[in-house]
Amino acid sequence: MNYTPANDIVIGNPKLIAKKKNEEALKVATTKINTNVNVSVSGKKIRDDDEIPQVEKVGIETGKIIMQARLSKNLKQTDLAKQLNITPDIIRDYENGSAPRNGSLLNRMSKVLGVKLTGKINN
């Protein structure tokens, strides 16, 4: 049984076969080029404020209230963090006003510090 690979067999018009091979090569080359390109399906420009929801921060005013209440109770940030079972970094971020607003944690801080931290606060 003699087996010859299909690539070696030429049937039909050699010009048409060469044209098909060029089209296939072009198609493969185009596919390889386009695999590294990010294309937006909708064609709409993406703006950061449209796509990424902004996380509400506690704000500097709330941070000042937390700091004043903590200092009035003679607590260090590490002491308050231990009472709340969190890291001192979180206390620092809340006092700086840069932490994301977490109602549960604010309620726990309110109870420990004896001040109101939730509800409408003008930041």
C-alpha positions as CSV (number, residue, x, y, z in Angstrom):
1,M,0.0,0.0,0.0
2,N,1.5,3.3,-1.1
3,Y,0.5,6.3,0.9
4,T,1.2,9.8,-0.3
5,P,0.4,12.8,1.8
6,A,-2.4,15.1,0.5
7,N,0.0,18.1,0.4
8,D,2.0,16.4,-2.4
9,I,-1.0,15.7,-4.6
10,V,-1.9,18.5,-7.1
11,I,-5.3,18.2,-8.7
12,G,-6.8,21.0,-10.8
13,N,-5.5,24.3,-12.0
14,P,-2.1,25.1,-10.4
15,K,-2.9,28.9,-10.4
16,L,-6.2,28.4,-8.5
17,I,-4.4,26.2,-6.0
18,A,-1.7,28.8,-5.5
19,K,-4.4,31.5,-5.0
20,K,-6.2,29.4,-2.4
21,K,-2.9,28.8,-0.5
22,N,-2.2,32.5,-0.5
23,E,-5.7,33.3,0.8
24,E,-5.3,30.7,3.5
25,A,-1.9,32.1,4.4
26,L,-3.3,35.6,4.5
27,K,-6.2,34.4,6.7
28,V,-3.8,32.7,9.1
29,A,-1.5,35.7,9.3
30,T,-4.5,38.1,9.9
31,T,-5.7,35.8,12.7
32,K,-2.3,35.8,14.3
33,I,-2.1,39.5,14.2
34,N,-5.6,40.1,15.6
35,T,-5.1,37.7,18.6
36,N,-3.1,40.4,20.5
37,V,-5.5,43.2,19.8
38,N,-8.2,44.2,22.4
39,V,-11.4,45.1,20.6
40,S,-14.4,46.7,22.2
41,V,-17.5,44.9,20.9
42,S,-19.8,47.9,21.3
43,G,-17.4,50.4,19.8
44,K,-18.2,52.7,22.7
45,K,-15.3,54.4,24.5
46,I,-14.9,53.2,28.1
47,R,-14.7,55.9,30.7
48,D,-13.4,55.0,34.2
49,D,-16.3,56.7,35.9
50,D,-18.8,54.7,33.8
51,E,-17.4,51.3,34.4
52,I,-15.9,51.2,37.8
53,P,-18.2,52.0,40.7
54,Q,-16.7,54.4,43.2
55,V,-16.5,53.1,46.8
56,E,-17.8,55.5,49.4
57,K,-15.1,56.5,51.8
58,V,-15.7,57.4,55.5
59,G,-14.4,61.0,55.0
60,I,-12.2,63.2,57.0
61,E,-14.9,64.5,59.3
62,T,-15.8,61.0,60.4
63,G,-12.1,60.3,60.8
64,K,-11.6,63.3,63.1
65,I,-14.6,62.2,65.3
66,I,-13.0,58.7,65.6
67,M,-9.6,60.2,66.5
68,Q,-11.0,62.6,69.1
69,A,-13.1,60.0,70.7
70,R,-10.2,57.5,70.8
71,L,-7.9,60.2,72.4
72,S,-10.5,61.2,74.9
73,K,-10.6,57.6,76.1
74,N,-6.7,57.5,76.2
75,L,-6.6,54.7,73.7
76,K,-3.8,54.1,71.2
77,Q,-4.8,52.9,67.7
78,T,-3.4,49.5,68.6
79,D,-5.6,49.4,71.7
80,L,-8.8,50.2,69.8
81,A,-7.8,47.8,67.1
82,K,-7.5,45.0,69.6
83,Q,-10.9,45.8,71.1
84,L,-12.5,45.6,67.7
85,N,-10.4,42.6,66.6
86,I,-9.0,44.4,63.5
87,T,-5.5,45.6,62.6
88,P,-4.2,49.1,63.6
89,D,-3.8,49.9,59.8
90,I,-7.6,49.9,59.5
91,I,-8.0,52.3,62.4
92,R,-5.3,54.5,60.7
93,D,-7.2,54.4,57.4
94,Y,-10.5,55.3,59.2
95,E,-8.9,58.2,61.0
96,N,-7.4,59.5,57.7
97,G,-10.8,59.2,56.1
98,S,-9.5,57.0,53.3
99,A,-11.1,53.7,54.4
100,P,-14.2,52.4,52.6
101,R,-17.4,53.0,54.6
102,N,-18.3,49.8,56.5
103,G,-21.5,50.3,58.6
104,S,-20.9,47.2,60.7
105,L,-17.4,48.4,61.7
106,L,-18.6,51.9,62.3
107,N,-21.3,50.6,64.6
108,R,-18.8,48.6,66.6
109,M,-16.5,51.6,66.9
110,S,-19.5,53.7,68.0
111,K,-20.2,51.3,70.9
112,V,-16.5,51.2,72.0
113,L,-15.9,54.9,71.7
114,G,-19.3,56.1,72.8
115,V,-19.9,58.4,69.8
116,K,-22.3,58.3,66.9
117,L,-20.5,57.5,63.6
118,T,-23.3,56.3,61.4
119,G,-26.2,58.1,59.7
120,K,-26.0,61.4,57.8
121,I,-22.6,63.0,58.4
122,N,-21.5,65.9,56.3
123,N,-18.0,65.0,55.0
